[in-house]
Amino acid sequence: MSERTMPAADTLADRAGLVLDFAAIDAGMLAVVGGKAANLGVLTRAGLPVPPGMCLTTEAYRVVAASAHLDEVHDALARTAKEDVPALTALAGRARAALLAAPIPAEIADAVAAGYARLGDTVPVAVRSSATAEDLPFASFAGQQDTYLNVVGEDAVLDAVRRCWASLWTDRAVVYRAANGIDDRTVRLAVVVQRMVDSAVAGVMFTANPVTGHRHQAVIDASPGLGEAVVSGAVNPDHFVVDTPRRAIVDRRLGDKRLAIRSLPGGGTEHVTLDGGAEQACLSDAQVLALAELGERVEAHYGAPQDTEWAVDGDGTLWLTQARPVTTLFPLPDRPPASGGDTRVYFCFSVAQGVFRPITPMGMAAFRVIASGGAGLFGFPVADPLAGPAVFAPAGQRVFLDVTTAVRSTMGRTLVPKVLGVMEARSGEAISSLFGDPRLSNTRRSRLPFVRRVGRVAVKYRIPLRLLRTLARPARGLADVDAVGGELDRLLTVPEGATAAQRLDFVQRTLQAEVVHLVPRVMPVAAAGFVALGIADRLLGADAAVGDVQAVLRGIPNNVTTDMDLELWALAVRLRADAPSAALFGGSTVDELAHRYAAATMPPVARDGIAAFLARYGHRAVAEIDLGMPRWSDDPRYILGVLANYLRMDPGDPAVLTPDRLFAQGAAEAEAMVETLAQRASRRGGCAAGRSVRCSAAPAPWPVCASCRSTTWCG
């Protein structure tokens, strides 16, 4: 009995829509036609040059899969860990075998035959799998299901359809779905039957550069014959990069093109070895530019970069055979530019703070509110503080700032490289390199608006006075910072009995209206240190080698991170001297230590020492500028791990650089460098120059000048 006359496993007499032409398919039919067919339908309805075709919908797969009794496989897959690849592949094989053995109801076979007839009797077609979990914006399933090229005849088409259904269960597809948490029960397969393009040249095109992320470059790989040779990686193709706005080919690399896949007259394909393909491009410049223009049309229609497949037939006609989203590009900022213009410059603030990982949603929300407060401080009120100011432009869960206005202004070009030279030198160099770009010409030459805004803030918070006072009496500056810290502690005290909503309002109000106003009171103290270093560097001139002035910062006191590390080392020393604590840390994992600490079952020396440390530093964390990161008081495992590592050090070995030795060594080197530079400066600029070098690095209160014993400069 042929498959055309086999009785139906599930009556389909009243079911409609088993087969849909491309023109009847839209983007909302993903569950019915799968990703590939949905894209082809969208492209066809957009008037793009897509070869005609049809789709056998997922309803047909559902019926055949039901007769294959895949429930047992589904249940087993649900119980299988995603890391157990051998078990996953064994279950995939069982599913494939069951589908290949399942009967195809006559109604489905008739529907396929009717759709094939509409394309033309005995016309060669490509039969392609189209899964409902395929070509999605968040995942790329390209190549995981099968495609059959140059299929000729009704029976051959039906056989290719069956094999496509089975390819939903390839080993690679099943493992990928497990790794991405996609339930196999929710995935079905439609099948595309599309008229073949007997291509003279074919290949792939990305409408954005997938390597550099350049959004305005089309990347084209091309080779003679069918595009399968390029898609599968079987050939070294010609490679072109097109600057789409300028309509210019900016890169051209010819491949050897030693292999081509050609259609056979009676159906099927053959691999043909080519000679001499490396000497001449398989596409003319005009064809390359026409492809790039087609890519622009496709991207404009979808509103996002696309990974496309294309073919040029023997008559030179260009065809589009597939399009799917490019999923590997770093995302662009998720808000419109702060001001007009197409060319924008974004600076990653979180990277400048040493945080390369994504920012948590809580951390991002905090940054938005703080940035809103900062904008208001300088006279740019923000209508919605929760959205952040206009320059706040996050992307990829990183904090980006739109600095285009600064790059296009005289003051920005002066200040940005200097600020980033201290904060993030590589970004500073990158931004400085843009100053000569004609698209970013200086349009804000006047310094007056900037001076007015900054001047108002400087006067309001007495920044010049605080700076001079700190330079004259650094101990007073440190006392001012301590006072701000105490004020901040009071500000962060949540009213007793506050509800969850009231606590949230309190946090927002504090971040936006209070914390930002403390910054101008603290920054002059830090700025004083940079000013002193700058004076020393200028006075020394050629007498200071590269890095000499920065070397005086080694072992500098009043560094909270250094103080914290030394306290942690001191705690480790006490734990080593306490036998129960040393045994506990020497024989436990970090998770076990955390459990013991939470349960208050640690030896008293360890319990009390860790509690005292966290009482002072527990508000800190790894990547602590992200307020969504657990604080050490919430999760002390990091601190416990550091303590365990410290206990493995042998302080009796003089070769071991314990934290206290490392700090003392740095301090000694810094003191030696200070004395060396001071002597050089004294020879160059007199006693005052020598004093400036010593004062730029000395702890508070600064010592008297070693040359003249004067305290006038040093305070």
Residue pairs with C-beta under 8 A, 6 or more apart in sequence:
3 103
3 104
3 106
3 109
3 158
4 106
4 109
4 110
4 113
5 106
6 103
6 104
6 105
6 106
6 109
7 105
7 106
8 105
8 106
8 107
9 63
9 64
9 66
9 67
9 103
9 105
10 63
10 66
10 67
10 105
11 107
12 18
12 63
12 105
12 107
12 108
13 107
15 59
15 107
17 32
17 57
17 59
18 56
18 57
18 59
18 60
18 107
18 108
18 111
19 54
19 55
19 56
19 57
19 111
19 112
19 114
19 115
20 29
20 32
20 33
20 37
20 41
20 54
20 55
20 57
21 52
21 53
21 54
21 115
21 118
22 37
22 40
22 41
22 44
22 45
22 50
22 52
22 53
22 54
22 55
22 194
23 41
23 44
23 45
24 41
25 33
25 37
25 38
25 40
25 41
25 42
25 44
25 45
25 55
26 38
26 41
26 42
26 45
27 38
27 41
27 42
29 38
29 41
30 38
30 132
31 58
31 132
31 188
32 57
32 58
32 59
32 190
33 41
33 55
33 57
33 58
33 130
33 190
34 55
34 58
34 129
34 130
34 131
34 132
34 134
34 188
34 189
34 190
35 130
35 131
35 132
35 133
35 134
35 135
35 136
35 141
35 324
36 128
36 129
36 130
36 131
36 134
36 135
36 190
36 192
36 322
36 324
37 55
37 130
37 190
37 192
38 130
38 135
39 135
39 322
39 323
39 324
40 50
40 53
40 55
40 192
40 194
40 322
41 55
42 301
42 302
43 50
43 298
43 301
43 320
43 323
44 50
44 52
46 301
48 294
48 297
48 298
48 301
48 320
49 294
49 317
49 318
49 319
49 320
50 319
50 320
50 321
51 194
51 195
51 196
51 197
51 319
51 321
52 119
52 194
52 195
53 119
53 125
53 192
53 193
53 194
53 195
54 115
54 116
54 118
54 119
54 192
54 193
54 194
55 130
55 190
55 191
55 192
55 193
56 108
56 111
56 112
56 115
56 161
56 190
56 191
56 193
57 190
58 132
58 188
58 189
58 190
60 108
60 111
60 190
60 191
61 165
61 168
61 188
61 189
61 190
61 191
62 188
63 105
63 108
64 99
64 102
64 103
64 104
64 105
64 108
64 165
65 99
65 102
65 165
65 188
67 102
67 103
68 95
68 98
68 99
68 101
68 102
69 98
70 95
70 98
70 99
73 91
73 94
73 95
73 98
73 184
74 184
74 185
76 91
77 88
77 91
77 174
77 178
77 184
78 183
78 184
80 87
80 88
80 91
80 178
81 87
82 88
82 175
82 178
82 179
82 181
85 175
88 171
88 174
88 175
88 178
89 171
89 174
89 175
91 174
92 169
92 170
92 171
92 173
92 174
92 175
93 169
93 171
95 166
95 168
95 169
95 174
96 166
96 167
96 169
96 170
99 162
99 165
99 166
99 168
99 169
100 162
100 163
100 166
104 158
104 162
109 158
112 154
112 157
112 158
112 161
112 193
113 154
113 158
115 193
116 125
116 154
116 157
116 193
119 125
119 193
119 195
120 195
122 152
122 153
123 152
123 195
123 196
124 150
124 151
124 152
124 195
124 196
124 198
124 263
124 267
125 150
125 151
125 152
125 157
125 193
125 194
125 195
125 196
126 147
126 148
126 149
126 150
126 151
126 192
126 193
126 194
126 195
126 196
126 321
127 147
127 148
127 151
127 157
127 160
127 161
127 164
127 191
127 192
127 193
128 147
128 148
128 164
128 191
128 192
128 194
129 145
129 146
129 147
129 164
129 167
129 168
129 189
129 191
129 192
130 145
130 189
130 190
130 191
130 192
131 141
131 144
131 145
131 168
131 173
131 187
131 188
131 189
131 190
132 186
132 187
132 188
132 189
132 190
133 139
133 141
133 177
133 182
133 186
133 187
134 141
134 142
134 144
134 145
135 141
135 142
135 324
135 325
136 325
137 304
137 325
137 327
138 327
139 180
139 327
140 324
140 327
140 328
141 173
141 176
142 307
142 324
143 231
143 232
144 167
144 170
144 172
144 173
144 176
145 164
145 167
145 168
145 170
145 173
145 189
146 163
146 164
146 167
146 170
147 164
147 228
148 160
148 163
148 164
149 196
149 226
149 228
149 261
149 263
149 268
149 269
150 196
150 263
150 264
150 267
150 268
150 269
151 157
151 160
151 267
152 266
152 267
153 267
156 267
157 193
161 191
161 193
164 189
164 191
165 189
165 191
167 173
167 189
168 187
168 188
168 189
174 184
177 183
177 184
177 187
194 321
196 263
197 311
197 313
197 319
197 321
198 263
198 313
198 314
199 225
199 226
199 227
199 311
199 312
199 313
199 319
200 224
200 225
200 312
200 313
200 314
201 222
201 223
201 224
201 225
201 282
201 283
201 287
201 311
201 312
202 222
202 223
202 225
202 226
202 227
202 229
202 230
202 309
202 310
202 311
202 312
202 321
203 220
203 221
203 222
203 223
203 227
203 230
203 237
203 309
203 310
204 220
204 221
204 227
204 230
204 231
204 307
204 308
204 309
204 310
205 218
205 219
205 220
205 221
205 291
205 292
205 294
205 295
205 307
205 308
205 309
205 310
206 218
206 219
206 295
206 305
206 306
206 307
206 308
206 326
207 218
207 244
207 295
207 296
207 298
207 299
207 305
207 306
207 307
207 308
207 326
208 214
208 215
208 216
208 217
208 218
208 219
208 299
208 305
208 326
208 329
209 215
209 217
209 219
209 241
210 219
210 307
210 326
210 328
210 329
211 219
213 329
213 330
215 305
215 329
215 332
216 243
216 244
216 245
217 241
217 242
217 243
217 244
217 250
218 241
218 242
218 244
218 291
218 292
218 295
218 296
219 239
219 240
219 241
219 242
220 239
220 240
220 241
220 242
220 283
220 288
220 291
220 292
221 230
221 237
221 238
221 239
221 240
222 230
222 237
222 238
222 240
222 281
222 282
222 283
223 229
223 230
223 235
223 237
223 238
223 255
223 257
223 259
223 260
223 282
224 257
224 260
224 274
224 277
224 282
225 260
225 261
225 262
225 272
226 260
226 261
226 262
226 263
226 269
226 311
227 309
227 310
227 311
227 321
228 234
228 261
228 269
229 235
229 237
229 259
229 260
229 261
230 237
231 309
234 259
234 261
234 271
235 255
235 257
235 258
235 259
235 260
236 255
236 256
236 257
236 258
237 255
237 257
238 252
238 253
238 254
238 255
238 257
238 281
238 282
238 283
239 251
239 252
239 253
239 254
239 255
240 249
240 251
240 252
240 283
240 288
241 249
241 250
241 251
241 252
242 248
242 249
242 250
242 288
242 289
242 291
242 292
243 249
243 250
244 292
244 293
244 295
244 296
247 289
247 292
247 293
249 285
249 288
249 289
252 281
254 278
254 279
254 280
254 281
255 277
255 278
256 277
256 278
257 274
257 277
257 278
257 282
258 273
258 274
258 275
258 277
259 271
259 272
259 273
259 274
260 271
260 272
260 274
261 269
261 270
261 271
261 272
262 269
262 270
262 272
263 269
264 270
283 291
283 312
287 312
287 316
287 318
290 318
291 310
291 318
294 310
294 318
294 320
295 306
295 308
298 306
298 308
298 320
298 323
299 305
299 306
302 323
302 325
304 325
304 326
305 325
305 326
305 329
306 323
306 324
306 325
306 326
307 323
307 324
307 325
307 326
308 320
308 322
308 323
308 324
309 320
309 321
309 322
309 323
310 318
310 319
310 320
310 321
311 318
311 319
311 321
312 318
312 319
313 319
330 395
330 396
331 395
331 396
332 395
333 346
333 393
333 394
333 395
333 400
333 402
334 393
334 394
334 395
335 387
335 392
335 393
335 394
337 344
337 393
337 402
337 404
338 389
338 390
338 391
338 393
338 402
338 404
338 405
339 390
339 404
339 405
341 404
342 439
343 404
343 437
343 439
343 440
344 402
344 404
345 402
345 403
345 404
345 407
345 431
345 434
345 440
346 393
346 395
346 400
346 401
346 402
346 403
347 400
347 401
347 403
347 420
347 427
347 431
348 398
348 399
348 400
348 427
349 367
349 399
349 400
349 401
350 356
350 359
350 398
350 399
350 625
350 626
351 398
351 424
351 427
352 420
352 423
352 424
352 427
353 625
355 623
355 625
355 626
357 623
358 396
358 397
358 398
359 367
359 394
359 397
359 398
359 399
359 626
359 628
360 626
360 627
360 628
360 629
361 628
362 626
362 627
362 628
363 625
363 626
363 627
363 628
363 629
364 394
364 397
364 399
364 628
365 386
366 511
366 627
366 628
367 388
367 392
367 394
367 399
368 385
368 386
368 387
368 388
368 392
369 385
369 386
369 388
369 508
369 511
369 512
370 511
370 512
370 515
370 516
371 388
371 389
371 391
371 392
372 382
372 385
372 386
372 387
372 388
372 389
372 392
372 512
373 385
373 511
373 512
373 513
373 515
373 516
373 517
374 389
374 516
374 519
375 381
375 382
375 389
375 391
376 382
376 512
376 516
377 457
377 516
377 517
377 520
378 453
378 454
378 457
379 453
379 456
380 389
382 388
382 389
385 508
385 512
386 508
390 402
391 401
391 402
391 403
391 405
392 399
392 401
392 402
393 400
393 401
393 402
394 400
403 412
403 416
403 431
404 440
405 412
405 444
406 412
406 413
406 415
406 416
407 413
407 416
407 431
407 434
407 435
407 440
408 440
408 441
408 442
408 443
408 444
409 442
409 443
409 444
409 445
409 450
410 442
410 444
410 445
410 446
410 447
411 444
411 447
411 450
411 451
412 444
413 435
413 442
416 428
416 431
416 432
417 428
417 429
417 431
417 432
419 428
420 427
420 428
420 431
421 428
422 530
434 440
435 442
457 463
457 520
458 464
458 520
460 520
461 517
461 520
461 521
463 520
463 523
463 524
464 524
466 477
466 480
466 521
466 524
466 525
467 524
467 527
467 528
467 531
469 476
469 477
470 476
470 477
470 480
470 524
470 525
470 528
471 528
471 531
471 532
472 715
473 715
474 528
474 700
474 701
474 702
474 715
475 700
475 701
475 715
477 524
477 525
477 528
477 700
478 525
478 558
478 700
480 521
480 525
481 522
481 525
484 518
484 521
484 522
487 518
488 515
488 518
491 510
491 514
491 515
492 510
494 503
494 506
495 502
495 506
498 506
529 696
532 692
532 695
532 696
532 697
533 549
533 550
533 696
535 692
535 696
536 544
536 549
536 677
536 681
536 692
536 693
536 696
537 544
537 549
539 681
539 684
539 685
539 689
539 692
539 693
540 548
540 549
540 677
540 680
540 681
540 684
540 689
540 693
541 684
543 677
543 680
543 681
543 683
543 684
544 677
544 680
548 673
548 676
548 677
549 677
549 696
551 669
551 670
551 673
552 670
552 673
552 674
552 677
552 693
552 696
552 697
553 670
553 697
554 666
554 667
554 669
554 670
554 673
555 562
555 663
555 664
555 665
555 666
555 667
555 668
555 669
555 670
555 671
556 562
556 667
556 670
556 697
556 699
557 699
557 700
558 699
558 700
562 663
564 617
564 620
565 659
565 663
566 659
566 660
566 663
567 613
567 616
567 617
568 613
568 639
568 642
568 643
568 646
568 659
569 646
569 658
569 659
569 660
570 660
571 609
571 610
571 613
571 643
572 643
572 646
572 647
573 651
574 581
574 605
574 609
575 581
575 582
575 585
575 605
575 606
575 609
575 643
575 647
576 582
576 647
576 651
578 603
578 605
578 606
580 603
580 605
580 606
581 602
581 603
581 605
581 606
582 647
584 593
584 596
584 602
584 603
584 606
585 593
585 606
585 643
585 644
585 647
586 644
586 647
588 596
588 644
590 637
590 640
590 641
590 644
591 637
593 602
593 637
593 640
593 644
594 635
594 636
594 637
594 640
596 602
597 606
597 607
597 610
597 636
597 640
600 607
602 610
610 636
610 639
610 640
610 643
613 639
614 632
614 633
614 636
614 639
617 632
618 631
618 632
618 633
618 636
619 631
619 632
619 633
620 631
620 632
621 629
621 630
621 631
621 632
621 638
622 629
622 638
623 629
624 631
632 638
632 639
646 658
646 659
649 656
649 658
650 656
651 658
657 665
670 697
674 693
674 694
674 697
674 698
675 706
677 693
678 690
678 691
678 693
678 694
678 706
678 707
679 690
681 689
681 690
681 692
681 693
682 689
682 690
682 707
687 705
687 707
687 708
687 710
688 713
690 705
690 706
690 707
691 705
691 707
691 708
691 710
691 713
691 714
692 713
694 702
694 703
694 705
694 706
694 714
695 702
695 713
695 714
698 714
701 714
701 715
702 714
702 715
703 714
704 710
704 711
704 714
705 711
705 713
705 714
